[in-house]
Amino acid sequence: MTAFLQNCFAGLSLGSTYALVALGFVVIYKSTGVINFAQGGLLALGAYLGYTFSNNLAVAFGVAVLLCCVSAALVGATFERIVLRRMVGQPPFAVIMITIGLLFVLEPLVTAIWGFEHKQVNNPWNIRTVEAGGLVFGVRDLWTIGLTAAVVLAFFLFFRYSSLGLAMRVTAFDPEAALAQGISARRVYATSWAIAAALAALAGILMAAGPGGLTPSIGFIALAAFPAMILGGMDSPAGAVLGGLVIGLAEALARGYQDELFSWAGDNVSVIVPYLLMILILLIRPYGLLGTKEVRRV
Amino acid sequence: MLSVSNLEVVYDDVVLVLRGLSLEVPAGGIVALLGANGAGKTTLLRAVTGLLVPHRGRITKGTVHVDGEDITGADAADVVRRGIAQVMEGRRIFAEITVDENLRAGGYTRRSRTEVRESYARVLDLFPVLAQRRKSVAGYLSGGEQQMLAIGRALMARPRLLLLDEPSLGLAPRLVEQVRDIIAQINQQGTSVLLVEQNAAMALSIAGYGYVLETGKVVKDGPAADLLADADIREFYLGAAGGQRRSFTEVKTYRRKKRWSA
């Protein structure tokens, strides 16, 4: 039982990271109809920026986290402003290719600036743990879960009650009718990119503060968050968070019971669990857990 | 109030939809714009409100002025801020959110919360139906209620000029009357109206002046009363054939061509 709970805790922490990245995917997809493949690149960039703030500039870790999110948001909004705005009204496929291009630009950019070595971000959590009821909780994992919960809550309040959040929702639903209300689609698009990039950066720096440290391949986590987004339903923010948690739990449990249950399948079966789960759920619910079917009203 | 002169609009760089269209909406008046499908009515509204861009349309000639200020090719948000709101064809309400949120979206350009609250109260006053269904999801309203919501949403911007694109489309006759009365009421409260309609009888019954549009040009215009009495308008837009009934045996198989004396 203890082992099970311990695995669940690890899954929640991993799932929180996935949820942050997946939420970023959904925010951009919902408002612009584009899947942003550069999410992993933005995540790596954010994590390395956080490293620079924390280690090179020696600001407090909390401030470094905040700064790396803000600067990643600026990068996202600037990219939208300079490149993607020219693509408004062009087929989504072309825009998706551009985001793939951005990913391949960001990766060498990150290694050119920060190199390939393994880095440790100065942070107050490290590998410290607290014990409660026979369970061992990593301090970083607790913070990851707590911060994700806070950020997700803030996002939902913003999305539901603020007028910019409302503008984002109606632009996603009917861009032309939103324009006719005087809602600036440009501001909505720039905001979505800024939010998505900040979420990715937060996920990145939280990962980098963990036992794995910081390597250029940190962006690959976005690939695992991708099934989380699809599984939750591409156009549902709540689905993205749910999908992230489900995938995280499944992956952690598969890893925990690998030796007992999946030894026949090799050592890394947990890595493919997110994708298997995605396929399985899509077979049953083609629109994802919380995704909306294309509803046509007359 | 609104003055459009010699407007030419081209879609996709090839399709010429408006060919030198001019019209005026006087302050405080209701102007009807009539025309068959494809005449260019909706395109005119898009050209005025800055919504040509998503349709790959462009103004190639002519100007649009509001109260003497040039707004040709202005950005959609800018046009709304200048006091021009529109009710789009087919209502286009945001079906997945509540009535309240639809109205809030309509008030997006307003500066302060008090302004929004003021307009909100005015809209609910004008449409008691909406007041009852504030919390329901807009997509579940009936067709008539959705049209009321679309008009109310446009009023949230407190426009000085309201553009309506076929507000009677798909509504039962009694609802058409209701919509007509509401438009007249909005006009009495001081908003100028440009009413685009295929239902010519309805439009001309409240308008002071009317324009008839065909293939992108104004082919006839005049005071609404004159248009209602005009023999050609009666035949082509009001469905009356000079008072006497026509036998189907006389109906020609070719389409009668009409040449308007310009």
Interface residues (C-beta under 8 A of the other chain):
Chain A: G89 S163 L166 A167 R169 V170 F173 D174 P175 E176 A177 A178 L179 A180 Q181 G182 I183 S184 T292 V295 R297
Chain B: T49 G50 L51 V53 P54 R56 D75 A76 A77 V79 V80 R81 Q86 M88 R92 I93 F94 A95 E96 I97 E101 R104 A105 G106 Y108 T109 G139 R153 A157
